[in-house]
Amino acid sequence: MDLDVFVRAHRAEWDRLEELLRRKRRLTGAEADELITLYQRTTTHLSLLQASAPDPALTGRLTSLVARARSTVTGARKASWRDAARFFTVSFPAAVYRLRHWWVPTALLSTAVGALIAWWIATHPEVQAAIGAPEDLRAMTRPGGEYETYYSSHPAASFAAQVWTNNAQAVALCLVLGAFLGLPVFWVLFQNMLNLGVGLGLMASAGRLDSFLGLLLPHGLLELTAVFVAAGIGLRLGWTVIDPGPRTRRTALAEEGRSALGVAVGLAAVLFVSGVLEGFVTPSGLPTWARITIGVVAELAFLVYVYVLGGRAVRSGETGDVDEADREAPVPTAA
């Protein structure tokens, strides 16, 4: 493609489209028809330019024109409470349920790795010695030690906010880094399981595993499930790069990426609940059985939510993607 000839041939159309988009008054019927025609042609021009003769400046201008024209043609859509309700009752649980074959094995394998690390540390004194000096380990594992006071060392509200922020970052890393063939997700998972395994192993070696589980389970069940869901979906996103299936790689990544973004929003709400449990229930004066019961109920509630609402939505054809009307339109062609 001769870029100079291409620009000279179509510049007038782009200028006219920009002029119509700048109009403050309402367009006449003829002007509206002209805008739609120019929008279609400019979109085709942009597609040809991207495929044959990429030019950053010109591509940027046409991309902006196409985006503005599409907004004008289709109209701006405002979110409503109905959209939020639909997201949490249909889209989010459907996305999590649809990808259960990724995050459930991820959860089982990760838990097994964490348990193996804990066993290795608990049964090998030389490993414990490599982690820290004996007096430091005793300071962490003794009654009233660092592992116990960690959950009550800050005001509950600020601690819950800090926990929510840290966990949301871990979830975001799993989802965002999944596009890099999923490899960084394994590192994020390993770091989480290593931290968990070290705590379990050291407390078990000190004969205080029951106390540690009493502090971990009230919030940890839901918190770890959110991380496992994010990791599983991140791995699915990475696999999409390798094998997009019958879809084009661009289409597959767009669909799975939108679904992953929705899951990130939903998991932020799940982690908020987990943060509240960790800030207010875990360090509370409730009996251990009561705190663990609250954690188990929260975990079961999330699983029922996913498998009942999500399963019903998937069987009705939902995938967790945005509504068809909100998806990127196929590239139109001018007649």
JORAZI-V379838 format. One record per residue. N is the residue number from 1. PHI is phi in whole degrees, -180 to 180 (none if undefined). Layout:
n,phi
N,PHI
N,PHI
This chain:
n,phi
1,none
2,-85
3,-63
4,-64
5,-65
6,-62
7,-67
8,-62
9,-72
10,-122
11,-58
12,-61
13,-67
14,-67
15,-64
16,-67
17,-63
18,-64
19,-63
20,-65
21,-70
22,-85
23,-60
24,-84
25,-81
26,-70
27,-73
28,-74
29,-60
30,-65
31,-68
32,-64
33,-62
34,-65
35,-61
36,-63
37,-62
38,-67
39,-61
40,-62
41,-66
42,-66
43,-63
44,-64
45,-59
46,-62
47,-62
48,-64
49,-64
50,-65
51,-83
52,-113
53,-144
54,-61
55,-131
56,-55
57,-66
58,-68
59,-61
60,-62
61,-65
62,-68
63,-61
64,-63
65,-62
66,-63
67,-64
68,-65
69,-66
70,-64
71,-63
72,-70
73,-71
74,-88
75,84
76,-78
77,-106
78,-97
79,-72
80,-136
81,-63
82,-64
83,-63
84,-63
85,-64
86,-65
87,-61
88,-81
89,-104
90,-129
91,-64
92,-64
93,-63
94,-65
95,-63
96,-67
97,-66
98,-61
99,-102
100,-63
101,-72
102,-101
103,-85
104,-67
105,-60
106,-60
107,-65
108,-66
109,-67
110,-65
111,-62
112,-64
113,-65
114,-61
115,-66
116,-66
117,-62
118,-62
119,-63
120,-61
121,-70
122,-67
123,-104
124,-129
125,-58
126,-67
127,-70
128,-61
129,-66
130,-74
131,-77
132,-172
133,-69
134,-54
135,-67
136,-69
137,-66
138,-65
139,-63
140,-81
141,-101
142,-68
143,-57
144,78
145,-79
146,-64
147,-64
148,-84
149,-75
150,-55
151,-81
152,-125
153,-80
154,-133
155,-55
156,-57
157,-65
158,-69
159,-67
160,-62
161,-66
162,-64
163,-62
164,-60
165,-64
166,-63
167,-70
168,-63
169,-66
170,-64
171,-64
172,-62
173,-61
174,-61
175,-74
176,-71
177,-77
178,-60
179,-64
180,-87
181,61
182,78
183,-64
184,-63
185,-64
186,-61
187,-68
188,-62
189,-63
190,-62
191,-60
192,-65
193,-70
194,-66
195,-61
196,-66
197,-63
198,-63
199,-62
200,-63
201,-65
202,-67
203,-69
204,-67
205,-66
206,-90
207,73
208,-126
209,-62
210,-63
211,-66
212,-66
213,-64
214,-65
215,-90
216,-85
217,-65
218,-55
219,-114
220,-68
221,-60
222,-70
223,-63
224,-68
225,-61
226,-62
227,-65
228,-66
229,-62
230,-63
231,-65
232,-61
233,-72
234,-62
235,-66
236,-64
237,-64
238,-65
239,-68
240,-63
241,-63
242,-77
243,-135
244,-76
245,76
246,-71
247,-83
248,-68
249,-61
250,-65
251,-66
252,-62
253,-65
254,-64
255,-66
256,-69
257,-67
258,-63
259,-64
260,-64
261,-64
262,-64
263,-63
264,-60
265,-65
266,-65
267,-68
268,-61
269,-68
270,-63
271,-69
272,-63
273,-63
274,-62
275,-64
276,-63
277,-62
278,-70
279,-84
280,-116
281,-92
282,-55
283,-87
284,-73
285,-87
286,-65
287,-60
288,-57
289,-63
290,-71
291,-64
292,-65
293,-60
294,-62
295,-64
296,-65
297,-63
298,-62
299,-65
300,-64
301,-63
302,-66
303,-65
304,-64
305,-57
306,-70
307,-77
308,-86
309,-68
310,-66
311,-61
312,-63
313,-66
314,-65
315,-66
316,-90
317,107
318,-76
319,-122
320,96
321,-77
322,-69
323,-58
324,-57
325,-67
326,-98
327,-82
328,-63
329,-71
330,-60
331,-64
332,-78
333,-120
334,-80
335,-71
